[in-house]
C-alpha cells in the first residue's frame, strides 16, 4: 500500500504541474504524507482488530461418536 500511495502522489503531482490545479497538489501532498509516514485513513485506532479471547472451559465443544 505504501508504494501505491507513492505512485498516486506522483501521478497527482504530475497532473498538478501540468494543469496548475491546487486540488491535485493537495491530493499529491495527502498521498505523499501517507506514503512517507506509512499511515492510513483510520481514525485513532478504530481499524485495529480486537485481541484474541481465550475461553477457559466455558464453551467446550461436545463430541458424539458415530458408528
Helices and strands as residue ranges (DSSP letters): H 2-19, H 22-37
